[in-house]
């Protein structure tokens, strides 16, 4: 029987070898598909070529590359529209925002915040309505106007112009922070207010004698006022270094010179902004811990502290918070008869004294640094705030309890 079985096995082995040989011949013409290469995609252009010094993309990770390129295209499109708006807003204003000044400086006014909230909400709805599709290029949401121009050449031009626009808007932002001038004023070109002023200067040449007599009367009035006030001691100029917030070990820290002696209004504005950012960061630090354990039913699959913004649910929640903050920004306004950031005491704690204000500023600064560190660590590691501590999260706690029970049951 074994001899018979041996012959049978030998014949079966021969047939298997023949079948394998035939399959090899059939497949020899099919070359293996090369792995996805980010360096071969649209966007790698001279002189830098494929530029990814931080290694956000990798060979074979097509899904990750598509996500990053779609984000780049969106940011570039927003920047291109913003560059047009930065020029237009200097000359064209809505009736309810005639006194708003600045490109990014418009956010220092309630009207500017209101307009930004409207744009942000509209962008949120578009973000939820227009979704990426694997059967189209990153950032391709169709051709509603039927231009039929979204080919490889047009996509390359869009990416290049978008990158230029992002750099330009960043430069406008830095220059406005440093100089206080909006996008058009930074060019040194005559703006609307300056044109009006130059016309006034031309008229003064015709009425030179009248202006001279007015100037003489003004000098006499100033001299009389000086005699009347000679007995009053001059009030010391406002000093930012003497205000709450200058604490050890750095003391008054303003290396970029945003504040200056005598500019009380500018200092109050900056300190109010610091307090607001600190308050938001303190609440965010609590939320960064809580969101790991507690989630809304419609956002159970959302992961990450800042990474939640990569999902529609996260964007939807952020829009809600942003709109609520906008309404509070319009409702709670600064007042010259109160400290910067003091919007009253609705709960009657009666604790907003100098000591409490100093503690609030200190904790707010710590919270801002903490949230920045959480953001950087999440970008680098993909872990949310709690996971960065290396502590067990809820699923891990449950798993460890199960392991403990199995050890007990084993005995």
C-alpha positions in Angstrom: 0.0 0.0 0.0 2.8 2.3 0.8 4.4 1.7 -2.6 1.1 2.5 -4.3 0.7 5.6 -2.1 4.3 6.7 -3.0 3.6 6.5 -6.7 0.4 8.5 -6.2 2.2 11.2 -4.2 5.0 11.4 -6.7 2.5 12.0 -9.5 0.7 14.6 -7.6 4.0 16.4 -6.8 4.9 16.3 -10.5 1.6 17.8 -11.5 2.0 20.6 -8.8 5.4 21.5 -10.2 4.0 21.7 -13.8 1.2 23.9 -12.6 3.6 26.2 -10.7 5.8 26.5 -13.8 2.8 27.4 -16.0 1.7 30.1 -13.5 5.2 31.5 -13.5 5.2 31.7 -17.3 1.8 33.4 -17.2 2.9 36.0 -14.6 6.4 36.8 -15.9 5.1 39.5 -18.2 3.5 41.5 -15.3 6.0 43.9 -13.7 5.5 44.8 -10.1 3.9 48.2 -9.5 6.4 50.7 -8.2 5.6 52.2 -4.7 4.0 55.6 -4.5 6.7 58.3 -4.6 5.8 61.8 -3.3 8.9 63.2 -5.3 7.2 62.3 -8.6 3.9 64.2 -7.9 2.8 67.6 -9.1 4.3 70.3 -6.9 8.0 69.2 -6.9 9.4 72.1 -9.0 12.7 73.9 -9.6 14.8 75.2 -8.0 14.2 73.1 -4.8 12.5 70.1 -6.5 10.8 67.9 -3.9 11.1 69.8 -0.6 10.2 68.0 2.6 13.0 68.6 5.1 10.9 67.5 8.1 9.8 64.2 6.5 6.1 64.7 6.7 5.7 62.4 3.6 7.2 59.0 2.9 7.5 56.6 -0.1 4.4 54.4 -0.2 2.2 56.7 1.9 -0.2 57.9 -0.8 -3.0 58.6 1.6 -0.9 60.8 3.8 0.5 62.7 0.8 -2.9 63.4 -0.6 -4.1 64.7 2.7 -1.1 67.1 3.0 -1.4 68.3 -0.6 -5.1 69.0 -0.3 -4.4 71.1 2.9 -1.7 73.0 1.0 -4.1 73.7 -1.9 -6.8 74.9 0.5 -4.4 77.2 2.3 -3.0 78.5 -1.0 -6.5 79.3 -2.3 -7.4 81.1 0.9 -4.2 83.1 0.7 -4.8 84.1 -2.9 -8.2 85.4 -2.0 -6.8 87.1 1.1 -4.1 88.9 -1.0 -6.9 90.4 -3.1 -8.9 91.3 0.0 -5.8 92.9 1.6 -5.7 95.4 -1.3 -9.4 95.9 -1.7 -10.2 96.5 2.0 -8.1 99.6 2.0 -10.3 101.3 -0.5 -13.7 99.5 -0.2 -15.4 99.1 3.2 -18.8 98.0 4.3 -20.9 100.8 5.8 -20.8 99.3 9.3 -17.0 98.9 9.2 -15.9 102.3 7.9 -13.6 103.0 10.9 -11.9 99.6 10.8 -8.2 99.9 10.0 -5.6 97.4 9.0 -5.5 94.1 7.1 -5.0 91.8 10.1 -5.5 94.7 12.5 -9.2 94.6 11.7 -9.4 91.7 14.2 -8.8 94.3 17.0 -12.3 95.7 16.4 -15.7 94.1 17.0 -16.7 94.8 13.4 -13.7 92.9 12.1 -14.3 89.9 14.4 -18.0 89.9 13.3 -16.9 89.8 9.6 -14.3 87.1 10.2 -16.8 84.9 12.1 -19.2 85.1 9.0 -16.4 84.1 6.7 -15.3 81.3 9.0 -18.8 79.8 9.3 -19.2 79.9 5.6 -15.9 78.2 5.1 -16.9 75.5 7.7 -20.0 74.7 5.7 -18.0 74.4 2.5 -15.5 72.2 4.3 -18.3 69.8 5.2 -20.0 70.0 1.8 -16.9 69.6 -0.4 -15.1 66.4 0.6 -12.1 64.7 -0.9 -12.6 61.7 -3.2 -10.0 58.9 -4.0 -11.0 58.9 -7.6 -10.0 62.6 -8.1 -6.8 64.6 -7.5 -6.3 66.2 -4.1 -8.2 69.4 -3.8 -10.4 68.7 -6.9 -14.0 69.4 -6.0 -15.3 69.4 -9.5 -15.8 72.1 -12.2 -19.1 73.8 -11.5 -18.6 76.6 -14.1 -17.5 74.2 -16.8 -14.1 75.8 -17.5 -12.5 72.4 -18.2 -9.1 73.7 -17.3 -8.1 71.7 -14.3 -5.3 69.8 -16.0 -1.7 69.1 -14.8 -0.4 72.4 -16.0 -3.2 74.4 -14.3 -2.7 72.4 -11.1 1.0 73.2 -11.1 0.3 76.9 -11.6 -2.3 76.9 -8.8 0.1 75.3 -6.4 2.9 77.8 -7.3 0.7 80.8 -7.0 -0.8 79.5 -3.7 2.7 79.1 -2.2 3.6 82.6 -3.3 0.4 84.0 -1.8 1.0 82.3 1.5 4.5 83.8 1.8 3.1 87.2 0.8 0.3 87.1 3.4 2.8 86.1 6.1 5.0 89.0 5.1 2.1 91.4 5.2 1.2 90.1 8.7 4.8 90.6 10.0 5.1 94.0 8.5 1.7 95.1 9.9 2.7 94.0 13.4 5.9 95.9 13.2 4.6 99.1 11.5 0.9 99.2 12.1 0.3 99.8 8.4 -2.1 97.8 6.3 -1.1 96.0 3.1 -1.5 99.1 0.8 0.3 101.5 3.2 3.3 99.2 3.3 3.9 99.9 -0.4 4.4 103.6 0.4 1.6 104.4 -2.0 -0.9 107.3 -1.4 -3.9 105.9 0.3 -7.4 107.5 0.4 -6.8 109.5 3.6 -3.4 110.7 2.3 -4.9 111.8 -1.0 -7.4 113.9 0.9 -4.6 115.4 3.0 -2.5 116.3 0.0 -5.5 118.2 -1.5 -5.8 120.2 1.7 -2.1 121.1 1.4 -2.6 122.5 -2.1 -5.4 124.7 -0.9 -3.3 126.1 1.9 -0.9 127.6 -0.7 -3.8 129.7 -2.0 -4.9 130.8 1.5 -1.4 131.2 2.9 -2.0 134.5 4.6 -5.2 133.4 6.3 -3.4 130.3 7.7 -0.5 132.5 8.9 -2.9 134.7 10.9 -4.6 131.7 12.3 -1.2 130.3 13.4 -0.3 133.6 15.1 -3.5 133.5 17.1 -2.8 129.9 18.1 0.6 130.8 19.4 -0.8 133.6 21.5 -3.4 131.3 23.0 -0.7 128.6 23.7 1.4 131.2 25.5 -1.5 132.3 27.7 -2.3 128.7 28.6 1.4 128.0 29.5 1.4 131.0 32.0 -1.9 129.7 33.6 -0.5 126.1 34.0 3.0 126.9 35.2 2.1 126.0 38.8 1.0 122.5 38.0 3.6 119.7 38.3 3.9 117.6 35.2 2.3 114.2 35.4 4.9 111.4 35.0 4.5 109.5 31.7 2.9 106.1 31.6 5.5 103.4 32.2 4.7 99.8 31.0 7.5 98.5 33.2 5.5 99.6 36.3 2.3 97.7 35.4 1.1 94.4 36.7 2.7 91.5 34.8 6.3 92.5 35.1 7.5 89.7 37.4 10.7 87.9 38.4 13.0 86.6 37.0 12.6 88.5 33.7 10.9 91.6 35.1 9.5 93.7 32.3 10.0 91.6 29.1 9.4 93.3 25.8 12.5 92.6 23.6 10.6 93.5 20.3 9.5 96.9 21.7 5.8 96.5 21.2 5.1 98.9 24.1 6.6 102.3 24.7 6.7 104.9 27.6 3.7 107.1 27.4 1.6 104.8 25.2 -1.0 103.7 27.8 -3.6 102.9 25.2 -1.4 100.6 23.3 -0.3 98.8 26.4 -3.9 98.3 27.6 -4.7 96.8 24.3 -1.8 94.3 24.4 -2.4 93.3 28.0 -6.1 92.7 27.3 -5.1 90.5 24.4 -2.6 88.6 26.6 -5.3 88.0 29.2 -7.8 86.7 26.6 -5.3 84.3 25.1 -4.2 83.2 28.6 -7.9 82.5 29.6 -8.5 80.5 26.4 -5.3 78.5 26.9 -6.2 77.7 30.5 -9.6 76.4 29.4 -8.0 74.6 26.5 -5.5 72.8 28.8 -8.5 71.4 30.8 -10.2 70.4 27.6 -7.0 68.8 26.3 -7.2 66.4 29.2 -11.0 66.0 29.3 -11.5 65.3 25.6 -9.4 62.1 25.9 -12.0 60.6 28.3 -15.2 62.4 27.6 -16.6 62.7 24.0 -19.9 63.8 22.5 -21.9 61.0 20.9 -21.4 62.4 17.5 -17.7 62.7 17.9 -16.7 59.3 19.4 -14.3 58.5 16.6 -12.5 61.8 16.7 -8.9 61.5 17.9 -6.3 64.0 19.0 -6.3 67.4 20.8 -5.5 69.6 17.8 -5.8 66.6 15.5 -9.6 66.8 15.9 -9.5 69.5 13.3 -8.7 66.8 10.7 -12.3 65.6 10.9 -15.6 67.2 10.0 -16.9 66.7 13.5 -13.9 68.5 15.0 -14.3 71.4 12.6 -18.1 71.6 13.4 -17.4 71.8 17.1 -14.7 74.4 16.6 -16.9 76.6 14.5 -19.5 76.5 17.3 -16.9 77.6 19.9 -15.6 80.3 17.6 -19.0 81.7 16.9 -19.8 81.8 20.7 -16.5 83.5 21.3 -17.3 86.1 18.6 -20.6 87.0 20.3 -18.8 87.3 23.7 -16.2 89.5 22.1 -18.9 91.8 20.8 -20.8 91.8 24.1 -17.9 92.3 26.5 -16.0 95.4 25.6 -13.0 97.1 27.2 -13.6 100.2 29.3 -11.1 102.9 30.2 -12.4 103.1 33.8 -11.5 99.5 34.5 -8.4 97.3 34.2 -7.5 95.6 30.9 -9.5 92.4 30.6 -11.9 93.3 33.5 -15.4 92.6 32.3 -17.1 92.8 35.7 -17.8 90.2 38.4 -21.1 88.5 37.6 -20.8 85.9 40.3 -19.9 88.4 43.0 -16.6 86.7 44.1 -15.0 90.2 44.7 -11.5 88.7 44.2 -10.3 90.6 41.1 -7.6 92.5 43.0 -4.0 93.2 42.1 -2.8 89.8 43.5 -5.5 87.8 41.7 -4.7 89.6 38.4 -1.0 88.8 38.8 -1.8 85.1 39.4 -4.2 85.1 36.4 -1.5 86.5 34.1 1.1 84.1 35.3 -1.1 81.0 35.0 -2.3 82.2 31.5 1.3 82.5 30.3 2.1 79.0 31.6 -1.0 77.7 29.9 -0.1 79.3 26.6 3.4 77.7 26.7 1.8 74.3 27.7 -0.7 74.3 24.8 2.1 75.2 22.3 4.1 72.3 23.6 1.1 70.0 23.3 0.6 71.1 19.7 4.2 70.6 18.7 4.4 67.2 20.4 1.1 66.1 18.7 2.4 67.1 15.3 5.6 65.1 15.9 4.1 62.0 17.5 0.4 61.9 16.6 -0.5 61.5 20.3 -3.1 63.6 22.1 -2.3 65.5 25.3 -2.9 62.6 27.7 -1.1 60.0 25.5 2.0 62.3 25.5 2.3 61.7 29.3 2.6 58.0 28.7 -0.3 57.4 31.1 -2.9 54.7 30.6 -6.0 55.9 28.9 -9.5 54.5 29.5 -9.2 51.6 27.1 -5.8 50.7 28.6 -7.2 50.9 32.2 -9.9 48.4 31.2 -7.4 46.1 29.6 -5.1 46.2 32.6 -8.0 45.3 34.9 -8.9 42.4 32.7 -5.3 41.2 32.8 -5.4 41.4 36.6 -8.6 39.4 36.7 -7.2 36.7 34.4 -4.1 36.3 36.7 -6.4 35.9 39.7 -8.6 33.4 37.7 -5.5 31.5 36.7 -4.8 30.7 40.3 
